[in-house]
């Protein structure tokens, strides 16, 4: 077994002084146990969920360079009002990065671990913004022979989220979906799934350029929230698809309320009589993101048969169990270069992630702009 010594890891630290520091640390690479493997990380994406841990609740506009050329760091301020929510993080350097992919360069003695030596695998489990990661062999997802680490870097969060949205729809008795921020990598995957599985999907985007991204890949119902005819268009699309379930990545503002209003308008239009309580059609909006961190505003004009709540991927996957999860994972592997292909704006190194201009760029979280870290650079 090779001795890997140490490797770089990106860490995020909340200080009691009200600052957040992002830095690189050399950490020892543990000897793998019998059922573990050592993966040289060659590709790991910057997802919105990663930014939540990386930047915490700090004000990124206050970011300034610190450290040295060989050991760079970034420091930014945290408002005092946010410190209570971060109390459990104070003084603890936290590794970042939910998912990634790379080459298995070391393995424990078990047959399962040894069988992965030299293979390209995708892994999920945190601390992926690092040069090496030791994980259980059973947690690795072997990629097909023609797939690169970059192909497999986003194997889990976006693909499994998109697949799970359709699973939720079926399990909860809905027949069609509404999705916001729909031109994202995740949104494009969801479109391809729905087209392949004959599921009605209403895509809400924020401008004409985003709408074109989706229509170019065959999306049938795309609604632009910046259009003066937005609500009319949304009601028509919801009526055409019969969508009664929505997944909202925006969170704040009036969009969730507008979606429920459109669903209610579509349902009322099909009623044969009047009811002061509105339709009996149940309408559900799940908020799964926070692109708008402001309050979620509801205008109660969508009857009484509705619900709004939060939704996260990991609890849902735990709920459906290992057999169903394995089925979803296998579909991701099979369709990795088609349905679940991810596109990246730029590939950067661990040190690049601490460059102030690059940090500002990936923190914009702009649709169509996704950054990939290659710790081996």
Secondary structure, 3 states (H helix, E strand, C coil): CCCCCEEEEEEEEECCCCEEEEEEEEEECCCCCCCEEEEEEEEEECCHHHHHHHCCCCCHHHCEEEECCCCEEEEEECCHHHHHHHHHHECCCEECCCEEEEEEEEECCCHHHHCCCCCEEEEECCCCCECEEEEEHHHCEECCCCCCHHHHCCCCHHHHHHHHHHHHHHHCCCCEEEEECCCCHHHHHHHHHHHHHCCEEEEEECCHHHHHHHHCCCCCCEEECCCCCHHHHHHHHHHHHCCCEEEECCEEECHHHHHHHHHHHHHHCCCCCCCCCCCCCCEEEEECCCCEEEEECCCCCCCCCEEEEECCHHHHHHHHHHHHHHHHHHHHHHCCCCCCCCCCCEEECCCHHHCHHHHHHHHCCCCCCCEEECCCC
